[in-house]
Amino acid sequence: MLALEPIEPPVDGRQSETALMIQRGVGRFLKANGMVMVTELPLASGRRADIVAIDGTGEIWIVEIKSSVEDFRSDLKWPEYKMHCDKLFFASHAGVPADLFPQSSGLILADAYGAEMIRDGLEHRLAGSRRKAVLIRFGHAAASRLHQLHDPDAHRAS
C-alpha cells in the first residue's frame, strides 16, 4: 500500500510566532472540549476573526488572539465580533496581564501545548438567521481549505 505524505496547511504569514503559539494552544483546548475551529475567518461585517469555533450543538465562539499589551491596545475592532458569536473570548499568554482584558469577555491563557480557560465568556445567543449565516460561512471556509490542501491547483481548473 502506498503511504501518503501528511497534508500541511499553507502558511498565512500575518501572525507573529507568539500569536501562532497561542493559536496552537487554543486549538488543542478547543478540540479537548469538543469544539472545532477555523482560523482567520472572514465575517459578514468585513472583519476577520482570529478563531471561530463551533461545538456539536452549533454554539459559536470567537476567540481574539492578543500577543501583547500593545496588540490589545492597538485593536479596537473586537466589540464588533459579538454580533457573530454566542460567546467572545480573548486568548493570550502568561506574559500579558489578565486584568487588561474586559470582564464582559472570556479569557483563555495558552502556550504551545495547551490552554486554560481563566474566565468564561458571557453568553449572548445569536438569532437563528445570524447563526445560520455564520455556520454556512464556517462550513464553506473549512471545506474550501480542505479542498485546497488536497488539490492546490483546483482553483486553476475551469
Secondary structure as UniProt FT lines:
FT   HELIX           17..32
FT   TURN            33..34
FT   STRAND          36..42
FT   TURN            44..45
FT   STRAND          48..54
FT   TURN            56..57
FT   STRAND          60..65
FT   HELIX           69..74
FT   HELIX           78..84
FT   STRAND          87..92
FT   TURN            94..95
FT   HELIX           98..100
FT   TURN            103..104
FT   STRAND          106..111
FT   TURN            112..113
FT   STRAND          114..119
FT   HELIX           128..150
FT   TURN            152..153
FT   HELIX           154..156
//
